[in-house]
Amino acid sequence: MKKIRRTTVTIQTDRLLVMSGSRSRYSFCAVCGDEVRMVTIAEAAALTGVNSSAIFHEIEAGRLHFIEETVVGLLVCCNSLNESNPTRKGQ
């Protein structure tokens, strides 16, 4: 009798998103209590795969931390963006 050997292959893929001219920076997030990477609304939308209005909705709901700068506008805390992740909610 011939033995059959089975092999399971698992492939993991990661998405790499390169943003030229990125305005992200590290800044202090009062809610996290640490210096974290901050991204613009457009970058946050691109990172999560949702539109800007979904990001604003998450901010208004208090699920995303943000700071407001005079030159750039709103910057979103990447820590809170990872925790909230609007794509999981189907928005």
N, C-alpha and C positions, 0 to 999 in steps of 0.2 A: 504494500500500500504506500502511495506517495504522500508525503507530508506537505501541507500547504502552509506557507509562512505569510502572515499578513503584516504589513507595515502601515502605520498611520503617520501621515505627514501633515503637520500643522503649519500654516503660513500666516504670519502676522504682518500686517501692513500698517504703516504709519503715514500720516499726511504731513508733508512739509509745505509750509506756506511761506513764501519769501515776499516781503513787501518792500519795494524800493521806495526810498524817500520816507520811511517810517518816522512818525513823530512820537513814537513811544519813548518813554523814559522811566527812570526809577524815581519814585517819589514816596513820601511818607503817607501811609493810609492810616487815618485815625482809628478806624474800626478794627483793622487787623493789628494795629499797634506795631507796625514794622515797615521798613522800606521795601516796596514791592514794585514790580513792573506795571506801568500804567499805559493804556493804549487808547487811541481815539475811538469814537463811536463807530466809525466806518471800519476800523481795524477789528474791533470787537465783533461786529456783525460778520466780517469775513472769516474770523477765527472760528465762530460758532456755526456758520452756515445759515444764519437768519438775516432778516433785513434790519435796518436801523430802528424802525418803529418797535420791533420786538425788544431791542436793547433798551430803548427808552421806557418801554412798559416794565421791564425788569427793574430799572432804576426807580421808577415811580412806585413800584410795589415794595421797594426796600430790599430787594434780593441782590442788588449789585452795589458795591461801594464805588464812590466816585469823588473826584475833586474838580473844581472849576478853575481854569486858568484864563487870564485875559486874552492871551495870544492864541492859544490852541482851542479853547472852549472846554468841554467836558472830557475828562480822562477817566477811564474805567479801570478799576483794580483787577488785575489778572487773577489774583487769588479768588476773589468773589466770582469772577467769570467762570473759573473752573468748577467752583462749588455749585453755582446756579445752573450753568449750561442750559440755555433756553432750548437747545435742540432736543433734549430729553423730554421736554414737555409737549413736543409736537407743534410748536408755534412757528 
